[in-house]
């Protein structure tokens, strides 16, 4: 039996050796697979890192390019606005110069017209004063009217003495002179037309006042409506 047990042990040892070798081979294979897988993962990780870095670099480049374009557009817009402002200032200055020239010309024309009107009024006043000086007699009454003309419609009443403003005399009073007012000239309030009247007064001493001209205009309503 001892011999048989030894034979059995001798027969069992090669199997154990084989199993041991297989286990060692599997272990080595696992180690190799783990190392290979780790290296592949590391390579993939590095590739992903490089890709992300490249993508970030492209984004930075794109942002920088956009900023450069934005800066160029801003400079272009600023130059355009500057040119527009310069053009607007030039046009405004030109318009101001034109307006000033027009104002100056208008002022000169107005001044000339005013001067002519003043001279005309002065001449008219001088003529009036001359006529009054020629007409007025020392000691004679003086008559003044409220206006030199009036306009009424056909059929309206006309009170000639209502346009007398003042009568003065060195001897007679207003009440006496008022009753001695004379209106020279004819008129018809029922007929359209222009009538010239002359007012004067004679005091109790027989002195005749100046003659004041008055224009009465009688207007026809029907003629005005037809026009």
C-alpha positions in Angstrom: 0.0 0.0 0.0 2.9 2.3 0.7 4.2 1.8 -2.8 0.8 2.5 -4.2 0.5 5.8 -2.2 3.9 6.9 -3.5 2.9 6.1 -7.1 -0.3 8.2 -6.5 1.7 11.2 -5.2 4.1 10.9 -8.1 1.2 10.8 -10.5 -0.5 13.9 -8.9 2.6 16.2 -8.9 2.6 16.9 -12.7 -1.0 18.0 -12.6 -0.3 20.5 -9.9 2.6 21.8 -11.8 0.5 22.3 -14.9 -2.2 24.0 -12.9 0.4 26.2 -11.3 1.9 27.1 -14.7 -1.6 27.9 -16.0 -2.4 30.1 -13.0 0.9 32.0 -13.5 0.2 32.5 -17.2 -3.3 33.8 -16.5 -1.9 36.1 -13.8 0.7 37.4 -16.3 -2.1 37.8 -18.9 -4.2 39.8 -16.5 -1.3 42.0 -15.6 -0.4 42.5 -19.2 -4.1 43.3 -20.0 -4.3 45.7 -17.1 -1.2 47.5 -18.1 -2.3 47.6 -21.8 -5.7 48.9 -20.8 -4.3 51.5 -18.5 -1.9 52.7 -21.3 -4.8 52.9 -23.7 -6.9 54.8 -21.3 -4.1 57.2 -20.6 -3.5 57.7 -24.3 -7.2 58.3 -24.8 -7.2 60.8 -21.8 -4.2 62.6 -23.3 -5.9 62.8 -26.7 -9.1 64.1 -25.1 -7.1 66.7 -23.2 -5.3 67.8 -26.4 -8.6 68.0 -28.2 -10.1 70.1 -25.5 -7.1 72.4 -25.4 -7.2 72.7 -29.2 -10.9 73.5 -29.0 -10.3 76.2 -26.3 -7.5 77.6 -28.4 -9.9 77.8 -31.4 -12.5 79.5 -29.2 -9.9 82.0 -27.9 -8.8 82.7 -31.5 -12.4 83.1 -32.6 -13.1 85.5 -29.7 -10.0 87.5 -30.4 -10.9 87.6 -34.1 -14.4 88.8 -33.1 -13.0 91.4 -30.8 -10.7 92.6 -33.6 -13.6 92.8 -36.0 -15.7 94.6 -33.4 -12.9 97.0 -32.7 -12.5 97.6 -36.4 -16.3 98.1 -36.8 -16.3 100.5 -33.8 -13.4 102.5 -35.3 -15.2 102.6 -38.6 -18.4 103.7 -36.9 -16.5 106.3 -34.9 -14.9 107.7 -38.1 -18.3 107.7 -39.8 -19.9 109.6 -36.9 -17.0 112.0 -36.9 -17.4 112.6 -40.6 -21.2 113.0 -40.2 -20.7 115.5 -37.3 -18.1 117.4 -39.3 -20.5 117.5 -42.3 -23.4 118.5 -40.1 -21.3 121.3 -38.5 -20.3 122.5 -41.9 -23.9 122.6 -43.1 -25.0 124.3 -39.9 -22.3 126.9 -40.2 -23.3 127.4 -43.9 -26.9 127.7 -43.0 -26.1 130.2 -40.2 -24.0 132.3 -42.5 -26.8 132.3 -45.1 -29.4 133.1 -42.4 -27.1 135.9 -41.1 -26.7 137.3 -44.6 -30.5 137.2 -45.1 -31.1 138.8 -41.7 -28.6 141.5 -42.5 -30.1 142.1 -45.9 -33.6 142.2 -44.4 -32.5 144.6 -41.7 -30.9 146.8 -44.3 -34.1 146.8 -46.4 -36.3 147.4 -43.4 -34.0 150.2 -42.2 -34.2 151.7 -45.7 -37.9 151.4 -45.8 -38.2 152.8 -42.3 -36.0 155.7 -43.2 -38.1 156.4 -46.3 -41.3 156.2 -44.3 -39.9 158.5 -41.6 -38.8 161.0 -44.3 -42.2 160.7 -45.9 -44.0 161.3 -42.6 -41.7 164.1 -41.8 -42.4 165.7 -45.1 -46.2 165.2 -44.6 -46.0 166.7 -41.2 -44.0 169.6 -42.5 -46.7 170.1 -45.3 -49.4 169.9 -42.7 -47.7 172.4 -40.4 -47.1 174.7 -43.4 -50.8 174.4 -44.4 -51.9 175.1 -40.8 -49.5 178.0 -40.6 -50.8 179.5 -43.9 -54.5 178.8 -42.9 -54.3 179.8 -39.3 -54.9 183.5 -38.7 -53.9 185.2 -35.4 -56.9 185.2 -33.1 -58.8 182.7 -35.3 -60.2 179.5 -33.8 -58.6 176.1 -34.4 -60.6 172.9 -35.2 -59.3 169.3 -34.8 -61.0 166.1 -35.9 -60.8 162.6 -34.3 -59.9 161.0 -37.6 -59.4 161.9 -41.3 -61.9 159.3 -42.7 -64.6 156.7 -41.9 -66.5 154.0 -43.7 -70.2 153.3 -43.4 -72.7 151.1 -45.2 -75.4 152.4 -47.6 -78.4 153.5 -45.6 -76.5 154.0 -42.3 -76.8 157.3 -40.5 -73.8 159.8 -40.4 -73.4 162.4 -37.8 -70.7 164.8 -39.1 -70.1 166.7 -35.8 -69.3 163.5 -34.0 -65.9 163.5 -35.6 -65.0 166.9 -34.2 -62.4 166.4 -31.5 -61.6 169.9 -30.2 -62.2 173.6 -31.0 -60.2 176.3 -29.4 -60.4 180.1 -29.6 -59.0 183.1 -27.7 -62.4 184.6 -27.1 -65.4 182.3 -27.7 -66.1 179.2 -25.5 -66.6 175.6 -26.7 -70.4 175.8 -26.5 -70.5 178.9 -28.8 -68.0 177.5 -31.3 -69.7 174.1 -31.4 -72.9 175.7 -32.7 -70.9 177.5 -35.4 -69.3 174.4 -36.9 -69.6 174.3 -40.7 -69.2 171.2 -43.0 -68.5 172.0 -46.6 -69.3 169.3 -49.2 -72.2 167.1 -50.1 -72.7 163.4 -49.5 -75.5 160.8 -49.8 -75.5 157.9 -47.4 -77.9 155.9 -49.6 -75.5 156.0 -52.6 -72.1 154.2 -52.5 -69.1 156.3 -53.1 -66.3 158.4 -51.7 -67.2 161.9 -50.4 -64.7 164.7 -49.4 -65.9 167.1 -46.7 -64.2 170.1 -45.1 -64.7 171.2 -41.5 -64.3 174.7 -40.3 -65.7 177.1 -37.7 -66.2 180.9 -37.5 -66.1 182.7 -34.2 -68.3 185.6 -33.2 -65.7 188.1 -34.4 -65.9 186.6 -37.9 -62.5 184.9 -37.8 -62.5 181.6 -39.8 -60.6 178.6 -38.5 -58.4 176.2 -40.4 -60.1 173.8 -42.8 -59.9 170.1 -41.9 -60.4 167.5 -44.7 -62.5 164.5 -44.0 -63.2 161.5 -46.3 -66.5 159.7 -46.0 -66.7 156.3 -47.7 -70.2 154.8 -48.3 -69.9 151.1 -49.1 -72.5 148.9 -50.7 -72.9 145.6 -49.0 -74.3 143.9 -52.1 -71.3 144.9 -54.1 -68.9 143.6 -51.5 -70.8 140.2 -51.3 -70.6 139.8 -55.1 -66.9 140.5 -55.1 
